[in-house]
Amino acid sequence: MVLVSAPTIGFSFFILKNGVYMLLSCLVFALGLGLLLYRNETEKVLDKQNKL
């Protein structure tokens, strides 16, 4: 999601000059970053539980 939405943000800002499309792209980008962070945190928690 992050790899797809990053170029989409630039394309919508510089080429299309469409604010609504850029806002949607930014939301997808932020959601992708949040999911990556959540995945990394859950893996750390699971690793700690397995070591105990």
N, C-alpha and C positions, 0 to 999 in steps of 0.2 A: 504494500500500500504506500509506503513511504517513497519507494523508488519510482513509482508511477506518478504520485501526486506532486513530487518536487518539480519535475519538468513541466507539469501541467500548470503549476502556479506561475512560473515564468512565462509560459506561452500565453496564458490568459491575461497577464499583466502587460506584457510588452507588445504582443501581436494583436490580441482581440480587444484589449482595453475594456474588458467586461468585468465589473466589480462583483457581480453576483456569482459568476463562474469562479472567480478567484477566491471568494469567500468559501464556497463549497470545497474547492481544492484545499484550502487551508484547514478546513474542518477535517477532511479526510487525512491530511498530513498529520495533524495533531492527534487524531484517533489512532493512527498507525504508530506514532511514537509512544502513545500511552499503552498500547497493547504490547509493544516491545519491552517497555519498562515493567509492566505487570508480569510478563512472562519471565523476565530475568529475576524478579523478586520472588516469584513462586518457586523457581528452581532453587534459589538459595535457601528458602525455608524448607523445602523438601529434603535438600542435602543435609541440613542441620538435623532434621528429625531422623534421617536414616543413620546418622553417625551416633545418635544417642541410643 
